[in-house]
């Protein structure tokens, strides 16, 4: 980012929009460019709506007179004859005002042939249409390993901590990836206070605090799944595909010449294990999994806020990569993107376009794992080759898979399940999803519990007979999904029966 900023300033780009919430770190980077990399050096000024314009590094008492309002500040900048860099903090609430927009355009016109740059610094990207052709937008990246290493070294020196091994230091640094500099400092201090030391044994403390910091934004959520992939009944072809890629993000895979996996889309009937297999992949691959809540991305309180929410969430996911980004029910998240112009001013379309562009161009090892129930609601662009490595279809379980599902759920609840005839239960549950089978077992247990006895085979059969499965209540939808998947998706189950049913 520093190199790009240096180039833009030297190339006399008059208006630069720097998207960041790390004001102090960004200011330090700009000041270093202005005093170390530019010839001749340039003075740096900072504007805030509370103090007006102050030269960087000088006390607030040196505020330039009457520059609190955005228009007055920009007018002062225009009058300056010497080269300079002018940082305007949090201008986004005022930037749509006609007077502010016009003042910025006047400044841009006056800067021609002069070594002057305005940098708009804000955590929210908001560019009025009048300035779109004039501004260049760059994201200020979160600290990398080398910057976090300086934070850790400084902490160790201040607390006279025990010398860390190279491996321990790397673990602590990787645990803090995705945090701002201030957040990393606070996390290391917390670990020091909690344990009285900071070694590789405190990595879990750093990670737990990191999870809280990520959850705090309300858009990304850490998922901690105790189940392994063996807790998913059937879907052997999908499991095999995932197991083959369990080491896909290692250096050994890069040396072998393999590209990093991009992602996968799992389509299928509701309740057939799509979400569970996405979550259990985290343990299989040994990677953290983050859920992206698209419903919380949308924010109508301010123009541009939704796009900023998505951008920040994706940037955070990239910063802690390799990781899995899980999006549940993708069809609901982007169902209205095509016609969103009338309903939400085009926000959904812009969010959709931004996400597609990120998927296509991302270089960081973020594996997108998405699930969907209604394929007809998905925009066609999602299904184009190259967006996902593979599209799997999860159908209703076969008799063999239903036996496996009964075995998994009964074993969870009782040590001895020899008294149950799994083959008969599989026959009685034709058309049931895995979730419906689990609920039938739970219903049977409640019935027996109310009568103060152990539940039996007959209780489960009675519960199955009392349940109308989704495959019957939504038969047309299930049939349509199967018809679509027959030529466009890969079956998640490897059994002969599955292939015959889908008529491949």
C-alpha positions in Angstrom: 0.0 0.0 0.0 2.8 2.4 0.9 4.4 1.9 -2.6 1.1 2.6 -4.3 0.5 5.7 -2.2 4.0 6.9 -3.0 3.3 6.5 -6.8 -0.1 8.2 -6.7 1.4 11.2 -4.8 4.4 11.6 -7.1 2.0 11.2 -10.1 0.1 14.2 -8.8 -3.2 12.5 -8.3 -5.1 15.3 -6.7 -7.7 13.3 -4.7 -7.0 10.0 -3.0 -9.6 8.1 -0.9 -7.9 5.9 1.7 -10.3 3.4 3.3 -9.2 2.5 6.8 -10.1 2.6 10.5 -6.5 2.7 11.5 -5.9 6.5 11.5 -2.7 6.6 13.5 -1.0 3.9 11.5 -2.2 5.4 8.2 -1.0 8.9 9.2 2.4 7.5 10.1 2.7 5.8 6.7 1.7 9.0 4.8 4.2 11.1 6.8 7.0 8.6 6.1 6.2 8.9 2.4 6.1 12.7 2.6 9.4 13.0 4.5 11.5 10.0 3.3 10.4 9.1 -0.2 9.4 12.4 -1.8 11.9 14.9 -3.2 11.5 17.6 -2.1 9.9 16.7 1.2 6.3 17.8 1.8 4.5 19.1 4.8 1.5 17.0 6.0 -1.7 18.6 7.4 -4.6 16.9 9.1 -8.2 18.1 9.2 -11.0 17.0 11.6 -14.4 18.5 12.1 -13.5 19.0 15.8 -10.2 20.8 15.5 -9.9 22.1 11.9 -6.5 21.9 10.1 -3.4 21.1 12.2 0.1 20.4 10.8 1.0 16.7 11.5 3.0 16.3 14.7 2.1 19.8 16.0 -0.1 20.5 19.0 -3.8 21.2 18.5 -3.2 24.8 19.7 -1.7 25.5 16.3 -5.0 25.0 14.5 -5.3 27.1 11.4 -7.9 29.8 12.1 -11.5 29.2 11.1 -11.0 25.8 9.3 -13.5 23.7 11.1 -16.1 23.5 8.4 -15.2 21.3 5.4 -15.7 24.2 2.9 -13.4 26.6 4.9 -10.8 23.9 5.2 -10.7 23.1 1.5 -10.6 26.8 0.7 -7.6 27.2 3.0 -5.9 24.2 1.2 -6.5 25.9 -2.2 -4.8 29.1 -1.0 -1.6 27.3 0.0 1.2 27.9 -2.4 3.7 25.3 -1.1 3.6 21.6 -1.9 1.7 19.6 0.7 -0.4 16.6 1.6 -3.7 17.3 3.2 -5.5 14.6 5.1 -9.2 15.1 5.6 -10.5 12.6 8.3 -14.1 11.3 8.2 -15.4 13.7 5.5 -18.0 11.1 4.4 -20.9 12.6 6.4 -20.4 15.9 4.6 -19.2 14.8 1.1 -22.6 14.7 -0.5 -23.4 18.3 0.5 -23.3 20.4 -2.7 -21.0 23.0 -1.2 -18.4 20.3 -0.1 -18.5 18.5 -3.4 -18.1 21.8 -5.3 -15.2 22.8 -3.1 -13.4 19.5 -3.7 -13.8 19.9 -7.5 -12.5 23.5 -7.2 -9.4 22.2 -5.3 -8.8 19.5 -7.9 -8.8 22.1 -10.7 -6.5 24.4 -8.8 -3.9 21.6 -8.1 -2.9 21.2 -11.8 0.8 21.6 -12.1 1.2 21.8 -8.3 2.5 19.2 -5.9 -0.5 19.1 -3.7 -2.7 16.1 -2.7 -5.9 15.7 -0.7 -6.3 12.3 1.0 -9.8 11.5 2.3 -9.3 9.1 5.2 -12.4 7.2 6.4 -13.5 3.6 7.4 -16.5 4.2 5.1 -16.1 4.6 1.3 -18.6 7.2 0.0 -17.9 8.9 -3.3 -20.4 11.2 -4.9 -21.0 10.8 -8.6 -19.5 14.2 -9.3 -16.1 13.0 -8.0 -16.1 9.4 -9.4 -13.8 10.4 -12.4 -11.5 12.4 -10.2 -10.8 10.2 -7.2 -8.7 7.0 -6.8 -9.7 4.6 -4.0 -7.2 2.4 -2.1 -7.6 0.2 0.9 -5.1 0.5 3.7 -4.1 -3.1 4.4 -4.2 -4.6 7.9 -0.8 -5.3 9.5 1.2 -8.1 7.9 3.5 -10.6 9.8 6.4 -8.2 9.8 4.4 -5.3 11.3 2.9 -7.6 13.9 6.4 -8.8 14.7 7.4 -5.3 15.6 4.3 -5.1 17.9 5.2 -8.4 19.6 8.9 -7.4 19.9 8.0 -4.1 21.5 5.6 -5.9 23.9 8.3 -8.4 24.9 10.8 -5.6 25.5 8.4 -3.6 27.7 7.5 -6.6 29.8 11.0 -8.2 29.8 9.4 -11.4 28.5 11.1 -14.7 28.0 12.9 -15.0 24.6 10.5 -16.7 22.1 11.6 -19.5 19.8 11.1 -19.0 16.1 8.2 -21.4 16.1 6.5 -19.8 19.1 6.8 -16.4 17.6 5.3 -17.5 14.3 2.3 -19.1 16.1 1.6 -15.9 18.1 1.9 -13.7 15.0 -0.3 -16.0 12.9 -2.9 -16.0 15.7 -3.0 -12.2 15.5 -3.4 -11.9 11.7 -6.5 -10.0 10.8 -6.3 -7.6 13.7 -5.4 -4.0 13.6 -2.2 -2.8 15.2 -4.1 -1.5 18.3 -6.1 -4.7 18.5 -2.9 -6.8 18.4 -1.4 -4.7 21.2 -4.5 -5.2 23.4 -4.6 -8.9 22.7 -1.0 -9.4 23.7 -1.5 -7.4 26.8 -4.5 -9.5 27.7 -2.6 -12.7 27.3 0.3 -11.3 29.4 -2.2 -10.2 32.2 -4.1 -13.5 32.1 -1.0 -15.8 32.3 1.7 -13.5 33.5 3.7 -14.4 30.4 3.4 -14.5 26.6 4.6 -17.8 25.1 3.2 -20.2 22.5 0.9 -21.6 25.3 -1.0 -18.3 25.2 -1.9 -18.7 21.5 -5.4 -19.9 22.5 -5.9 -16.7 24.5 -5.0 -14.6 21.5 -7.3 -16.7 19.2 -10.2 -16.4 21.6 -9.9 -12.7 21.8 -9.5 -12.5 18.1 -12.8 -14.4 17.7 -14.5 -11.8 19.9 -13.1 -8.9 17.9 -14.2 -10.4 14.7 -17.7 -11.3 16.0 -18.0 -7.7 17.2 -18.5 -6.4 13.7 -21.7 -8.5 13.5 -21.0 -9.6 9.9 -18.3 -12.3 10.2 -18.7 -15.0 12.8 -16.3 -17.7 13.9 -17.8 -21.1 13.8 -16.6 -23.8 16.2 -17.7 -27.2 15.1 -17.0 -30.3 17.3 -18.4 -32.8 14.8 -16.0 -34.5 12.3 -16.9 -35.1 8.7 -17.7 -38.7 9.7 -20.8 -37.4 11.4 -22.3 -36.7 8.0 -24.2 -39.8 6.7 -23.5 -40.7 3.0 -22.3 -38.1 0.5 -19.2 -40.3 -0.1 -18.3 -38.6 -3.4 -18.3 -35.1 -1.8 -16.3 -36.4 1.2 -13.7 -37.9 -1.1 -13.4 -34.6 -3.0 -12.8 -32.7 0.2 -10.4 -35.3 1.6 -8.3 -35.1 -1.6 -7.9 -31.3 -0.9 -7.2 -31.5 2.8 -3.6 -30.3 2.2 -4.4 -28.0 -0.7 -3.2 -24.9 1.1 0.2 -26.2 2.1 3.6 -25.1 0.6 4.0 -28.7 -0.6 0.9 -28.3 -2.8 2.4 -25.1 -4.2 5.7 -26.8 -4.9 3.8 -29.6 -6.7 2.3 -27.0 -9.0 -1.3 -27.2 -7.7 -3.4 -24.0 -7.7 -5.2 -23.0 -4.5 -8.8 -24.1 -4.4 -11.3 -21.3 -4.9 -14.5 -22.7 -3.5 -17.5 -25.0 -3.9 -21.3 -24.6 -4.2 -23.5 -27.3 -2.6 -27.0 -27.4 -3.9 -29.7 -29.7 -2.6 -32.8 -30.5 -0.8 -33.2 -28.8 2.6 -32.1 -30.9 5.6 -29.7 -33.2 3.7 -26.5 -32.1 5.4 -25.2 -29.2 3.2 -24.5 -26.9 6.1 -23.1 -29.6 8.4 -20.6 -30.8 5.8 -19.5 -27.2 5.2 -18.8 -26.8 9.0 -17.1 -30.1 9.4 -14.7 -29.3 6.5 -13.0 -26.9 8.9 -11.8 -29.7 11.1 -10.9 -31.9 8.2 -8.7 -29.2 6.6 -7.5 -27.7 9.9 -8.6 -24.2 8.9 -10.7 -21.7 10.7 -14.2 -21.2 9.2 -16.0 -17.8 9.1 -19.7 -17.4 8.4 -20.5 -14.4 6.3 -24.0 -13.2 7.3 -25.2 -11.5 4.1 -28.3 -10.2 5.9 -26.2 -8.1 8.2 -24.1 -6.8 5.3 -27.1 -4.7 4.1 -27.4 -1.4 6.0 -29.8 1.2 4.7 -28.8 3.8 7.3 -26.2 5.4 5.0 -25.4 5.3 1.3 -22.4 3.1 0.6 -22.4 1.5 4.1 -23.5 -1.9 2.8 -20.7 -2.0 0.2 -18.2 -1.0 3.0 -19.5 -3.7 5.2 -18.9 -6.4 2.6 -15.5 -5.0 1.7 -14.4 -5.0 5.3 -15.6 -8.5 5.9 -13.8 -9.9 2.8 -10.7 -7.9 3.7 -10.7 -9.5 7.2 -11.2 -13.0 5.8 -8.2 -12.4 3.5 -6.0 -11.2 6.3 -6.4 -14.4 8.3 -6.2 -16.7 5.3 -5.9 -19.6 4.7 -9.5 -19.8 5.8 -12.9 -21.1 4.8 -15.6 -18.5 4.2 -19.0 -20.1 4.7 -22.2 -18.5 3.1 -25.3 -20.4 4.0 -28.4 -20.2 1.8 -26.7 -18.2 -1.0 -30.0 -18.2 -2.9 -31.6 -16.0 -0.3 -28.6 -13.7 0.0 -28.6 -12.7 -3.7 -32.1 -13.6 -4.9 -33.1 -10.1 -5.5 -29.9 -8.7 -7.0 -31.1 -8.6 -10.6 -34.1 -6.3 -9.9 -32.9 -4.4 -6.9 -32.8 -1.0 -8.7 -36.5 -0.3 -7.8 -36.5 -1.8 -4.3 -33.2 -0.7 -2.7 -31.6 1.8 -5.1 -29.4 -0.9 -6.6 -27.6 -1.8 -3.4 -28.2 -5.5 -3.9 -26.8 -5.3 -7.5 -23.7 -3.5 -6.3 -23.1 -6.0 -3.5 -23.6 -8.8 -5.9 -21.2 -7.3 -8.4 -18.6 -6.6 -5.8 -18.8 -10.2 -4.5 -18.5 -11.7 -7.9 -15.5 -9.5 -8.8 -13.8 -10.5 -5.5 -14.4 -14.2 -6.2 -13.0 -13.9 -9.7 -9.9 -11.9 -8.8 -8.9 -12.9 -5.2 -5.4 -14.2 -4.8 -5.5 -14.9 -1.1 -6.3 -18.5 0.0 -9.9 -18.0 1.1 -12.0 -21.0 0.2 -15.7 -20.0 -0.4 -18.1 -22.7 0.7 -21.7 -21.8 -0.2 -25.0 -23.7 0.1 -28.3 -23.2 -1.7 -31.7 -24.7 -1.8 -33.4 -22.9 -4.7 -31.2 -22.9 -7.7 -33.7 -21.0 -9.8 -33.2 -18.0 -7.5 -29.4 -17.9 -8.1 -28.2 -15.3 -10.7 -26.7 -17.1 -13.6 -23.3 -15.5 -13.1 -22.8 -17.5 -9.9 -23.0 -20.8 -11.9 -20.5 -19.9 -14.5 -17.4 -22.1 -14.7 -14.5 -20.5 -12.8 -16.5 -19.1 -9.9 -16.4 -22.4 -8.0 -14.1 -25.4 -8.4 -17.1 -27.7 -8.3 -20.9 -27.6 -7.9 -22.3 -30.6 -5.9 -25.9 -31.7 -5.7 -27.1 -33.3 -2.5 -30.2 -35.4 -3.1 -32.4 -37.2 -0.6 -30.5 -40.0 1.0 -30.5 -43.5 -0.5 -31.6 -46.5 1.6 -27.9 -47.3 2.4 -27.3 -43.6 3.4 -30.5 -43.6 5.6 -29.1 -46.6 7.4 -25.9 -44.7 7.9 -27.8 -41.7 9.2 -29.8 -43.7 11.6 -26.6 -45.4 12.9 -24.9 -42.0 13.5 -27.9 -40.4 15.4 -28.7 -43.5 17.4 -25.0 -44.0 18.4 -24.9 -40.4 19.6 -27.7 -41.1 22.0 -27.2 -44.7 23.1 -24.1 -46.9 23.4 -25.8 -50.1 22.4 -28.0 -49.9 19.3 -28.1 -53.6 18.5 -31.9 -53.7 19.3 -32.7 -51.4 16.4 -33.3 -52.8 12.9 -31.6 -50.2 10.8 -32.6 -51.8 7.5 -36.3 -51.7 8.4 -36.0 -48.0 9.6 -34.3 -47.1 6.3 -37.2 -48.6 4.4 -39.8 -46.9 6.6 -38.1 -43.5 6.0 -38.3 -43.4 2.2 -38.2 -39.7 1.1 -36.9 -38.4 4.4 -34.0 -36.0 4.7 -31.3 -36.5 7.3 -32.7 -33.7 9.4 -36.1 -35.3 9.4 -34.7 -38.6 10.4 -33.0 -37.0 13.4 -36.2 -35.3 14.4 -38.1 -38.6 14.2 -35.6 -40.1 16.6 -36.0 -37.2 19.0 -39.8 -37.4 18.8 -39.7 -41.1 19.6 -37.4 -40.3 22.6 -39.8 -37.7 23.9 -42.7 -40.1 23.6 -40.9 -42.8 25.6 -39.5 -40.3 28.1 -43.1 -39.1 28.9 -44.0 -42.7 29.7 -40.9 -43.2 31.8 -39.4 -46.0 29.6 -36.7 -46.6 27.0 -37.6 -45.7 23.4 -37.9 -48.6 20.9 -38.0 -49.4 17.2 -41.8 -49.1 17.3 -41.5 -45.6 18.7 -39.3 -44.5 15.8 -41.6 -46.1 13.3 -44.6 -44.3 14.8 -42.8 -41.0 14.6 -41.9 -41.6 11.0 -45.5 -42.4 10.1 -46.6 -39.2 11.8 -44.2 -37.1 9.8 -45.0 -35.7 6.3 -41.5 -35.2 4.8 -40.5 -32.2 2.8 -40.1 -34.3 -0.3 -43.9 -34.7 -0.4 -45.0 -31.3 0.7 -42.6 -29.6 -1.8 -42.5 -32.3 -4.5 -42.5 -29.9 -7.4 -39.6 -27.9 -6.0 -37.5 -31.1 -5.4 -38.3 -32.4 -8.9 -37.3 -29.2 -10.5 -34.0 -29.1 -8.5 -33.2 -32.7 -9.6 -34.0 -31.9 -13.2 -31.6 -28.9 -13.1 -28.8 -30.8 -11.4 -29.0 -33.8 -13.8 -26.9 -32.0 -16.4 -25.2 -29.2 -14.4 -24.0 -30.6 -11.1 -22.0 -33.4 -9.7 -23.8 -35.9 -7.4 -22.5 -35.8 -3.8 -23.3 -39.5 -3.3 -21.2 -42.1 -5.1 -23.7 -45.0 -4.8 -25.0 -46.7 -8.0 -28.6 -45.9 -6.8 -27.8 -42.2 -6.7 -26.5 -42.2 -10.2 -29.5 -44.2 -11.5 -31.9 -41.9 -9.8 -30.3 -38.8 -11.4 -30.0 -40.7 -14.7 -26.5 -39.6 -15.6 
